[in-house]
Amino acid sequence: MADQKNRYPVLLLHGVFGFGQQQITSKVLPYFGLWNTDIRVMFEEMGVPCAAPSMGPFTSAWNRCCEVYAQLFGGTVDYGKAHAEKYGMKRYGATYTKPLLPQWGTLDANGDLIKVNIIGHSFGGATGRLLSELMANGSEEERAVTDPADLSPLFAGGHDGWVHSITTLASPHNGATCLEGNVGNGMRFACRCICDVFNLLDATPLRSIYNIGLQMYGLTPELWDFKNAWQDEGIKKYFAEMEDTCAGDLTIDGAHRLNEKIPLKDHVYYFSYRGYRTKNRGGKEVPEWKSFPAINVLGFFMGRQNVPDVPDLSWRQNDMVINTVSGEAPDGEPRVDVPYKVKAEDLKPGVWHVFPAAYGKDHMSFLGYTETKEDFQAFYKKLYADASSVPTVDP
């Protein structure tokens, strides 16, 4: 790659079931790195400021963006007056006194704007794209019903050009069929069970290990409130009937509705990576034995889905969580297929650079599973090198 043209901070955004640096879990088993390498620490040791905020593991891209914003800049999470009224939820969430990335949007020693490179895994990709849109243009719906003095800066917009690049790793840009049909029903049931179990922990100080993050819906108990710890019916309704959830944004229809709200920006560089760890057996995709055990069964059933649960049978190929074809780029947006070792002069803003699907990588490989420490670190350093080797483009 060419010499660095900039050295912007990195924002790591986790996916569904994930957690960020504020959770105790991250100190033992970081989401970005697992037992392999703590990627956030690696970037910090490289002299690159890096933040990995915690977001609700089951909530919508909108709510996740609101939570990220409060953590990066400090303050109380504001889900928006219009949004809260629409979905019958509390408008405000947790308060964060120490900003994780205070330099974002400030000027460096040369008077230049400090932008950010977003790296999103799985649903973190959609979260990062929506965050970029809200930073740039805010929300017309929120501005229409909120007093300017009471409006979150996130919904005010006016920060176009604050994002330099967005890199997505195994992100279901056009939805995931693990949320369609009978497989989707099974996934919703699994999410509901996980929430019920962890709610018991959330009623104790152990909530710092893993918080399901549904306080705004009254589905997370207060400390020591065991009376309301079991919220099975409420959680069942949340996943089965509401749109303001990860499931609502990750169905095929939901993903396309979300994509319509996130136009491509001609000054942002876009990169996408995805993989697969299945082999075609008689027209069906069968997981390989090395696949991450907790998701192997999901990949098995995704590899057998039929139309209309999948748009066409090419969607059967998967990484145990997302369909490989969905991980390429949002439908209808400009894209170009590029080799893994791409030249800096071939990278352009305002277009998706789609790297070849990596055979042998499942959904967790991008977090370090079955990867050697050297290869895994080299991969994330490559992501940063690609983003840093291209010139800054202002809107």
Secondary structure, DSSP 8 states (H G I E B T S, - for coil): ----S----EEEE--TT---TTSHHHHHS-TTTTTT--HHHHHHHTT--EE-----SSB-HHHHHHHHHHHHH-EEEE--HHHHHHHT--SEEEEESS-S-TTTTSB-TTS-B--EEEEEETHHHHHHHHHHHHHHH--HHHHHHS-GGG--HHHH---TT-EEEEEEES--TT--GGGSHHHHHHHHHHHHHHHHHHHHHHTSGGGGT-----GGGT-S--TT-GGGT--HHHHHHHHHH-SSBHHHHHSHHHHHHHHHT----TTSEEEEE-EE-EEEETTEEEE-TTS-HHHHHHHHHHTT--TTTSSSGGGG-BSSSSBGGGGS--TTS-EEE--SS--GGG--TTSEEE---EET--TTGGGTTT--HHHHHHHHHHHHHHHHTS-----
